[in-house]
Amino acid sequence: MELLSAIATYLELEPDYFEPWVKGGNSIIRAIHYPPITSDPGDSVRAGQHEDINLITLLMGASAEGLEVLNKQGEWVGITAIPGSLVVNVGDMLQRLTNGYLKSTTHRVVNPPKEKWSQPRYSIPFFLHPVGKMPLNALAQCINDARPKAFDDITAGDYLDERLIEIGLKKN
């Protein structure tokens, strides 16, 4: 809630703007296990390039390197969570709400160097999802002549359903 309050303040909203939208939301914490690599993976990666659907993703760390984010120059940058730090990814829902002012973080998880193939990787991200009825309509202060409205109005629930169908995790 403190992080969301800071984001709200940055967006010129009331500090508690997100509170009614995330209490009782569809947030999930997920334990991800990438097993040791036992044969040459070729050019495959552990998790391909993607953006998260939710508002924000919080990652307290991982047991091994591999997380990379795509920077504005189109280069992949390795991200290692320093003990006691938090990695925060903007998700698609926050991108829609801010009309692209805050961009969804494109990221992937690559394989380790060959000498570390025998090591598994563990990660426990927290995907913060709002309640389904939260409107993801672009905030008025994020729309202007230089940044016209880029997304149709939709609720978080309808957007989540749309994306889950799109990626094959839900049937239409």
Order of alpha helices (4+ residues) and beta strands (2+ residues): alpha-alpha-beta-beta-beta-beta-beta-beta-beta-alpha-beta-beta-alpha
